[in-house]
């Protein structure tokens, strides 16, 4: 039977979702996209405003619109491409779920009769669980969680993100993701902690395989490609077991206290130890958060400009920086 079970790997950026994807891609029964799609919500909204699609001509209009998303530039950078004809031919139905699934399968490569799971790693879908449940009944969601302090540090080092905004996003989105997980149904949502993956990868990935009703193989842990071009583990081709707790030396006590003040309640529920007393949640004011959002957008734009040029940076940042 061709793979029918969709898997979505989500989490706050810089939480270890790329590592999870690369390990799971080593499983012979799992076919995952090579790049983050990050376009499903927009595609679903677009099709809700469009008359039903019936013909290849109808589909071509949507595919032209979809190909403007940064996802397709990521595919080009990985030398992955597929024609509109191939995409149309792979669609079992011309709705958002059918078009997205066909796209993901083409990205993942030839999804054969032996594959049982197909999927995508797009961290931003952590806030889209009701949509995933509606479009893909029976979908599995794997939520990767990492200590907020290391997330803040990694995002700051990767593209200059302000730690306090990252902390607020971490707290808000983890709580929302957990609340929305009920939409998926029992047995379709699993949380895995990045620190546990580093400490005992065999145990944690065995648990993930059990979640997907698959057998674990030790060979999954042998990475053949670099996991992440940024951060402390840039270009590493193995699980870097010591990649944790860097915040203890990198952040001042004042910064650590501010992060904990914002995200303490969520830290407590996730099992992360607190330094400064009882758990609390003192969110940033809307004005402060808005100012940091603009600031982070400018930093991200500058980071992308240095990598891809101004025009491409503007296009990519328009899709990502001000979410």
Secondary structure, DSSP 8 states (H G I E B T S, - for coil): ----EEEEEE-STTSSHHHHHHHHTTSTTEEE-SS----HHHHHHHHHTS----SHHHHHHHHHHHTTSHHHHHHHHTT----HHHHHHH-SSSSHHHHHHHHHHHHH----TT--EEEEE-GGGGG-HHHHHHHSTT-EEEEEE--HHHHHHHHHHHH---HHHHHHHHHHHHHHHHHHGGGG-TTSEEEEEHHHHHH-HHHHHHHHHHHTT----GGGG---S-S-SSSTTTT--S--TT---THHHHS-HHHHHHHHHHHHHHHHHHT---SSSS-------HHHHHHHHHHHHHHHHHHHHHHH-HHHHHHHHHHHTT-
